[in-house]
Amino acid sequence: MRKIEKQMNTAIATQKDWKNANTSVENLDGVSYVYLHGNKIAEVGEGFIVLYDGDHQTATTKSRLNAVLSENGLPGERVYQKDYVWNVRLTDGTSIPFFSGMRLN
């Protein structure tokens, strides 16, 4: 995990607003909103995560989402790309197509 992603996860865990380079976290009413280049890519709250691609399915977006999932999701959850299509691997090893706004509990 990159240093900026560790800092991002710390901001989520401590419910502190944070910004560094192209990534920021804003906290409001117990929900952390994660932004990349000003585009919302995740919401993290008590018992849920909502994933967005910010209209840009880039390697950096995927890396940030996976960093969020590694600290706040369930074991094994991750975003990956196969044949140019994004998917989400779930805890049971199955995969579902990624869509912006998908909620994981």
Secondary structure as UniProt FT lines:
FT   HELIX           3..14
FT   STRAND          18..20
FT   TURN            21..22
FT   STRAND          23..28
FT   TURN            29..30
FT   STRAND          31..36
FT   TURN            37..38
FT   STRAND          39..45
FT   TURN            46..47
FT   STRAND          48..51
FT   TURN            54..55
FT   HELIX           59..72
FT   TURN            75..76
FT   STRAND          78..82
FT   TURN            83..84
FT   STRAND          85..89
FT   TURN            91..92
FT   STRAND          95..97
FT   TURN            100..101
FT   STRAND          102..104
//
